[in-house]
Amino acid sequence: MSKMDNDHMLIEEAEQLFEAGDVDRLKQILAPLVEKNIPAAIRLNASFYSAGTPAEECDLLFVEGMFRAAELGDQKAKYQVGMFYDLGLYGIPQDKVLASQIFKELAQDGHPHCMWIYATELIWGKGSFPIATENGLRLLCSAAEAGSAEACMTIADFHDQGKFGFEKNIKLRDEYRKWAVQFDETVYDPYN
């Protein structure tokens, strides 16, 4: 097994430990990976803190870790940085143009949620990019195929209303709604 494969397996284990809340084992696994500048390890490490750490310090560590992991190529961290700029979070000045550029780059790398974000900017022309409806619709369909629950819900809405050349079809609307929930059970479903 190569070092890269071993690092990948350790990151998968660390993500499971993070979800389970096993901080002690998580720290043991992450420490050497952070030393090696493994982007996903840096992202995970920035997402938990020792008890009693002041909130301001937690925020600073989180932001610094996300920027560092993003610079090293971690898609999840890069998405988070895009959200910092999109919403103006953690003292980061709001910059919708920069956020749109980050989401576009992630969309081009196949990030399903960012594919949906970029597709909606192209479809409606609301954002940093000029309207390009046909390209946006193609990207929207690709986002749904890639697992974006929001893309599925958007297509469901288009089928509900017969918009953008999508057939007005309640059965297809409900199929896309079903897929959306399979991808993300927390997705907002306006038809429930």
Disulfide bonds with the S-S distance in Angstrom:
none
